[in-house]
Every structure is written in C-alpha cells, then in structure tokens.
Amino acid sequence: MKRRSVHIGRRSSGSLQYRMEVNMFKLGQGGRFSAAIMNTGSGSLQPKVSSRSWMTRYGIRRYFRPDWAAKCPRCRQMINRVYRLHPFAMPKRYGRGLWLTTDCRCTLEEQKALRERLQKVIAKPEPGLPLPPALKRHKFDNFIVESFNRQAYTVCLKFATNFAKNIDGKGLIICGKAGRGKTHLACAVLSKLKDDYSTGFAHIPSFLEQLRQGEANIKQLIAVDLLVLDDLGSERESDWVLEKLLVIVDGRLNEFKPTIYTTNFNLDELELRVGSRLASRILYNSMDLVVQGPDWREVKYRQGAL
C-alpha cells in the first residue's frame, strides 16, 4: 500500500500554525482512493470523512437528540426535520431546498383514515338492478331463524360478511320448496352489500320476457359485483332461453363475479330442467344450501286471517 502525504500550512494573526495533512490511501482493488482530512494541530487525530458530495446530491438529513427534539403531544413520538433539495432549478429567493417535518404515528393514522373515507366517496358502486319495492324489506334482521333453517341463514350471513375476500367468484345456490325463505335470504345478502358494491336482482322468467321485448340488457347483469337470479328452472324451456342463461352465467364466471341462485328444485331435478351444460357451470361454482321449514306465506296468511 502506497502513502502520500501533503502538508499545507498557514500562519494566523495569533502566530498559531495549523498544519493540515491530507492522506491519500490507494486501495488494492480498482485503483480507488479514499480521502480523510485530519487536523494534526489539535489533540484529536480521529479522521473526519468529508461528505460534501453526498450533501450536494442528496441534501442534509439531521436528527435531534431525543431530549432536544420536538415531540407529538398525543403519541409522544419524536418529530424530525429533513432538508430536501428542490427537484429542479428554482428562483434564488426560494433557496436550494426546504425543511420538511416528518409525520408522527397519530398523524399517519389520521391521514390513512381520511384516505379511506375519501375512497368510499369517490369510488361509489355503479348503479345496478335495484330490488323490487316488496323485496327491499327482506333483511337478516327480520328473518325468522329456527333450527331447520339456521344453517342456511349462517352461511348466507357469512357469505355477505366475507364478500370482499371472495376472489374466485364462488356463489350460492339456495334450494327449497316455495315459501321457505330462499328469496328472503338472497335479498338480505344484497341489502347488506348494496352500499359498498354494485348489485342486481333478476327474476328469471320476468327478465327473459323483458329481454324478448328488447327492454332488458344482459351486459348489466354481467357487470354487477353480485347478482341474484331468482326462480331458476321455472322459465319455459327453449334453446333461446338456454343460450341467454349460458351467456349470463359464463360471462360472470369469466369475470370471477359471484352469483346467488334460488330454485324450487333439488339439484338432480334442476339438471333435468336446465340441461347438463348450464347445471355443470352453476353447481360446480356454487355452494348449495337447502332451506327447510313451513311455507311462510301460508303462515302469514293464516295469522292475518285470525
């Protein structure tokens, strides 16, 4: 290792002579040099590495001693000041940069909460197909839970609660005889999610009739985040009906968007009604539920008659 010493001296008015020694050390690899400046006139000979180039390029970052630095009055976290250079040339009156104050923990939490509130306001769900007025009253709060329908109720409530985690588009198919509460549970899921997601409801026979008359749009059914197709299998069988249902089901499966189906038939009967092609797409991408119990329409009618 080679060493070169250069002595620089000057005499001050007090006849004190300082000698600055610049030591240049040649490194073994790449022929690089590292410079250290030492004041040999003082008692300390510890090298003080120059950082002038680093300060010019990146600015100066200074930390305060914990007992000197300002602290947030709420979370008591130390607040630092960071000097940042302007990213481009500015008029001289603005200087080369400016001092910025770091945010404390509580400030970061407040900013995160504000961003989340603004995101909910900005990213409003697109308008879907609203529930009919008579079905808007169907919610989880007014569903009569008994031992024979508790499992279906629990699964539907869990499905609505964890809807944000449903990334594979897996839906539900709710089976049961007429009046058992299948549509009530499906509409309860929609009511719980309608403020945060675009939702749609379609009674299949009515929707197909509107489609024949040119008053309905299949793209709208495919686009919503959650769709309820009510009374699957009760439509009149034809090649045209099967084709339209396949377009809707395939379109939603390709977009990984969940669908809730309700039907009065069991799974075997449903396959005979809609065909194996459509039944395969529905059954293997949905969790099947069976809602049992009395005919609630008949129960309410008898209670009203009394």
C-alpha positions as CSV (number, residue, x, y, z in Angstrom):
1,M,0.0,0.0,0.0
2,K,1.4,3.4,-1.0
3,R,1.0,6.5,1.1
4,R,1.4,10.1,0.0
5,S,1.5,13.0,2.5
6,V,0.8,16.6,1.6
7,H,1.4,19.3,4.3
8,I,-0.5,22.5,4.0
9,G,0.4,25.2,6.5
10,R,-0.8,28.8,7.2
11,R,0.0,31.3,9.9
12,S,-2.8,33.2,11.7
13,S,-2.7,36.6,13.4
14,G,-2.1,34.8,16.7
15,S,1.0,33.2,15.3
16,L,-0.6,29.8,15.6
17,Q,0.3,27.4,12.9
18,Y,-2.0,24.8,11.7
19,R,-1.0,22.0,9.6
20,M,-3.5,20.1,7.6
21,E,-2.4,16.7,6.4
22,V,-4.2,15.1,3.6
23,N,-3.6,11.3,3.5
24,M,-4.3,9.5,0.3
25,F,-4.6,5.8,0.5
26,K,-4.5,3.8,-2.6
27,L,-6.8,0.8,-2.4
28,G,-5.8,-2.6,-3.7
29,Q,-8.8,-3.1,-6.0
30,G,-9.8,-0.9,-8.9
31,G,-7.2,1.8,-8.1
32,R,-9.7,3.8,-6.0
33,F,-8.7,6.3,-3.4
34,S,-10.4,7.3,-0.1
35,A,-9.6,10.7,1.4
36,A,-9.5,11.6,5.1
37,I,-8.8,15.1,6.5
38,M,-7.1,15.3,9.8
39,N,-6.2,18.3,11.9
40,T,-2.8,17.4,13.2
41,G,-2.6,20.6,15.2
42,S,-5.3,19.5,17.6
43,G,-5.2,16.8,20.2
44,S,-7.6,14.5,18.3
45,L,-6.3,12.7,15.3
46,Q,-9.6,10.9,14.5
47,P,-10.3,11.1,10.8
48,K,-13.3,13.2,9.7
49,V,-14.6,11.8,6.5
50,S,-15.8,14.5,4.1
51,S,-19.5,14.2,2.9
52,R,-19.6,17.4,0.8
53,S,-20.5,15.5,-2.4
54,W,-23.2,13.5,-0.5
55,M,-24.8,16.7,0.9
56,T,-24.8,18.3,-2.6
57,R,-26.5,15.4,-4.2
58,Y,-29.0,14.2,-1.6
59,G,-29.3,17.1,0.8
60,I,-28.8,17.1,4.5
61,R,-30.7,14.9,6.9
62,R,-30.4,15.9,10.6
63,Y,-31.6,14.2,13.7
64,F,-32.1,15.8,17.0
65,R,-31.2,14.4,20.3
66,P,-34.3,12.8,22.0
67,D,-34.2,15.3,24.8
68,W,-33.9,18.3,22.4
69,A,-36.3,17.2,19.6
70,A,-39.9,18.3,19.5
71,K,-42.5,15.5,20.2
72,C,-46.1,15.0,19.3
73,P,-48.2,15.9,22.3
74,R,-50.5,12.9,21.7
75,C,-48.3,9.9,20.8
76,R,-45.1,11.4,22.2
77,Q,-43.2,10.3,19.1
78,M,-40.1,12.3,18.2
79,I,-40.6,14.7,15.2
80,N,-37.6,15.0,12.8
81,R,-36.8,17.7,10.3
82,V,-35.5,16.7,6.9
83,Y,-33.9,19.0,4.4
84,R,-34.7,18.3,0.8
85,L,-33.3,19.9,-2.3
86,H,-35.7,21.1,-4.9
87,P,-36.0,18.6,-7.7
88,F,-35.4,21.3,-10.4
89,A,-33.9,24.8,-10.6
90,M,-35.9,27.4,-8.6
91,P,-35.6,31.2,-8.4
92,K,-32.9,32.3,-5.9
93,R,-35.4,33.6,-3.4
94,Y,-36.7,30.1,-2.8
95,G,-33.2,28.8,-1.9
96,R,-31.8,25.4,-2.8
97,G,-34.3,23.4,-0.8
98,L,-36.6,23.5,2.2
99,W,-37.1,21.9,5.6
100,L,-39.8,19.3,5.9
101,T,-41.2,17.9,9.2
102,T,-41.8,14.1,9.4
103,D,-45.3,12.9,10.4
104,C,-45.8,11.1,13.7
105,R,-47.7,7.9,14.2
106,C,-51.1,9.5,15.0
107,T,-50.8,11.9,12.0
108,L,-50.2,8.9,9.7
109,E,-53.2,7.1,11.1
110,E,-55.4,10.2,10.6
111,Q,-54.3,10.5,7.0
112,K,-55.0,6.8,6.4
113,A,-58.5,7.1,7.8
114,L,-59.1,10.2,5.7
115,R,-58.0,8.5,2.5
116,E,-60.3,5.5,3.2
117,R,-63.3,7.9,3.7
118,L,-62.5,9.8,0.5
119,Q,-62.1,6.5,-1.3
120,K,-65.6,5.4,-0.3
121,V,-67.0,8.8,-1.5
122,I,-65.1,8.7,-4.8
123,A,-65.4,5.0,-5.7
124,K,-69.1,4.7,-5.4
125,P,-70.5,1.5,-6.8
126,E,-72.0,1.6,-10.2
127,P,-75.8,1.5,-10.3
128,G,-77.1,-2.0,-10.7
129,L,-80.5,-3.5,-10.9
130,P,-82.4,-2.4,-7.8
131,L,-84.6,-4.7,-5.7
132,P,-88.3,-4.5,-6.3
133,P,-90.0,-2.5,-3.6
134,A,-91.7,-5.5,-2.0
135,L,-88.3,-7.2,-1.6
136,K,-86.4,-4.3,0.0
137,R,-87.8,-5.3,3.4
138,H,-86.0,-8.7,3.3
139,K,-83.0,-8.4,5.6
140,F,-81.2,-10.6,8.1
141,D,-82.7,-8.8,11.0
142,N,-86.3,-9.8,10.2
143,F,-85.5,-13.4,9.0
144,I,-87.1,-15.9,11.4
145,V,-84.3,-18.2,12.4
146,E,-85.3,-21.7,13.5
147,S,-83.4,-25.0,13.9
148,F,-84.4,-26.1,10.4
149,N,-83.1,-23.0,8.6
150,R,-80.3,-21.9,10.9
151,Q,-77.5,-23.4,8.7
152,A,-78.7,-21.6,5.6
153,Y,-79.0,-18.4,7.5
154,T,-75.5,-18.7,8.9
155,V,-73.9,-19.5,5.6
156,C,-75.6,-16.6,3.8
157,L,-74.6,-14.1,6.6
158,K,-71.0,-15.3,6.4
159,F,-71.1,-15.0,2.6
160,A,-72.1,-11.4,2.9
161,T,-69.7,-10.6,5.7
162,N,-66.7,-12.1,3.8
163,F,-67.7,-10.9,0.4
164,A,-64.6,-8.8,0.0
165,K,-62.4,-12.0,0.3
166,N,-64.4,-13.8,-2.4
167,I,-61.9,-13.5,-5.3
168,D,-62.7,-16.7,-7.1
169,G,-66.3,-15.9,-7.9
170,K,-67.8,-18.7,-5.9
171,G,-71.6,-18.2,-5.4
172,L,-74.6,-19.8,-3.7
173,I,-77.5,-21.9,-4.9
174,I,-80.4,-21.9,-2.5
175,C,-82.8,-24.8,-2.9
176,G,-86.1,-25.5,-1.2
177,K,-89.9,-25.6,-1.7
178,A,-91.9,-22.5,-2.3
179,G,-92.3,-20.1,0.6
180,R,-89.4,-21.4,2.7
181,G,-87.4,-18.1,2.6
182,K,-85.0,-18.6,-0.2
183,T,-85.6,-15.2,-1.8
184,H,-85.6,-13.6,1.6
185,L,-82.0,-14.8,2.3
186,A,-80.8,-13.8,-1.2
187,C,-82.2,-10.3,-0.9
188,A,-80.8,-10.0,2.6
189,V,-77.3,-10.5,1.2
190,L,-78.0,-7.8,-1.4
191,S,-79.3,-5.4,1.2
192,K,-76.2,-5.8,3.3
193,L,-73.8,-5.2,0.3
194,K,-75.6,-2.7,-1.8
195,D,-73.9,0.4,-0.2
196,D,-70.4,-0.9,-1.0
197,Y,-70.9,-2.9,-4.2
198,S,-73.0,-2.8,-7.3
199,T,-75.7,-5.4,-7.0
200,G,-78.5,-6.7,-9.2
201,F,-81.7,-8.8,-8.8
202,A,-83.5,-10.5,-11.7
203,H,-86.5,-12.8,-11.6
204,I,-85.5,-15.1,-14.4
205,P,-88.9,-15.6,-16.1
206,S,-89.7,-11.8,-15.9
207,F,-86.2,-10.9,-17.1
208,L,-86.4,-13.2,-20.1
209,E,-89.7,-11.8,-21.1
210,Q,-88.3,-8.2,-20.9
211,L,-85.3,-9.4,-23.0
212,R,-87.6,-10.7,-25.7
213,Q,-89.2,-7.3,-25.9
214,G,-85.9,-5.5,-26.0
215,E,-86.4,-3.9,-22.6
216,A,-83.5,-5.6,-20.7
217,N,-79.7,-5.7,-21.1
218,I,-77.6,-8.8,-20.4
219,K,-74.4,-6.7,-20.1
220,Q,-75.8,-5.1,-17.0
221,L,-76.4,-8.4,-15.3
222,I,-72.8,-9.5,-16.1
223,A,-71.3,-6.2,-14.9
224,V,-72.6,-6.0,-11.3
225,D,-70.5,-7.3,-8.5
226,L,-73.2,-9.5,-7.0
227,L,-76.2,-10.8,-8.9
228,V,-79.3,-12.8,-7.7
229,L,-81.0,-14.9,-10.2
230,D,-84.4,-15.9,-8.7
231,D,-86.5,-18.9,-9.6
232,L,-84.0,-20.7,-11.7
233,G,-85.7,-23.6,-13.6
234,S,-89.2,-22.1,-13.6
235,E,-88.6,-20.5,-17.0
236,R,-90.1,-22.0,-20.2
237,E,-87.6,-24.4,-21.7
238,S,-86.2,-23.5,-25.2
239,D,-82.9,-23.2,-27.0
240,W,-83.2,-19.4,-26.9
241,V,-83.7,-19.4,-23.1
242,L,-80.7,-21.8,-22.5
243,E,-78.5,-19.7,-24.8
244,K,-79.3,-16.5,-22.9
245,L,-78.7,-18.1,-19.5
246,L,-75.4,-19.5,-20.7
247,V,-74.3,-16.1,-21.8
248,I,-75.1,-14.6,-18.3
249,V,-73.6,-17.5,-16.3
250,D,-70.4,-17.8,-18.5
251,G,-69.9,-14.0,-18.5
252,R,-69.9,-13.8,-14.7
253,L,-67.7,-16.9,-14.3
254,N,-65.1,-15.4,-16.6
255,E,-65.1,-12.2,-14.6
256,F,-64.9,-14.1,-11.2
257,K,-68.1,-12.4,-10.1
258,P,-70.3,-14.3,-7.6
259,T,-74.0,-15.2,-8.3
260,I,-76.7,-16.3,-6.0
261,Y,-79.3,-18.7,-7.5
262,T,-82.7,-19.6,-5.9
263,T,-84.7,-22.6,-7.2
264,N,-87.7,-24.7,-6.1
265,F,-86.0,-27.8,-7.4
266,N,-83.3,-30.1,-5.9
267,L,-80.0,-30.4,-7.7
268,D,-81.0,-33.5,-9.6
269,E,-84.3,-32.0,-10.8
270,L,-82.5,-28.8,-11.7
271,E,-80.1,-30.5,-14.0
272,L,-83.1,-32.0,-15.9
273,R,-84.7,-28.6,-16.1
274,V,-81.8,-26.5,-17.4
275,G,-79.6,-29.1,-19.0
276,S,-76.2,-30.5,-18.1
277,R,-74.2,-27.7,-19.7
278,L,-75.8,-24.9,-17.6
279,A,-76.2,-27.1,-14.5
280,S,-72.5,-28.0,-14.6
281,R,-71.4,-24.4,-14.6
282,I,-73.7,-23.5,-11.8
283,L,-73.3,-26.4,-9.5
284,Y,-69.5,-26.7,-9.6
285,N,-69.0,-23.0,-8.9
286,S,-71.6,-22.6,-6.1
287,M,-72.2,-23.8,-2.6
288,D,-75.6,-25.5,-2.4
289,L,-77.9,-24.8,0.5
290,V,-81.3,-26.3,1.3
291,V,-83.8,-24.2,3.2
292,Q,-86.4,-26.2,5.0
293,G,-89.4,-25.2,7.1
294,P,-93.0,-24.2,6.7
295,D,-94.5,-22.1,3.9
296,W,-94.1,-18.7,5.5
297,R,-96.6,-17.2,3.0
298,E,-99.2,-19.5,4.3
299,V,-98.2,-18.9,7.9
300,K,-98.6,-15.1,7.4
301,Y,-101.9,-15.5,5.6
302,R,-103.3,-17.6,8.5
303,Q,-102.1,-15.1,11.1
304,G,-103.7,-12.3,9.2
305,A,-106.9,-14.2,8.8
306,L,-107.1,-14.7,12.6
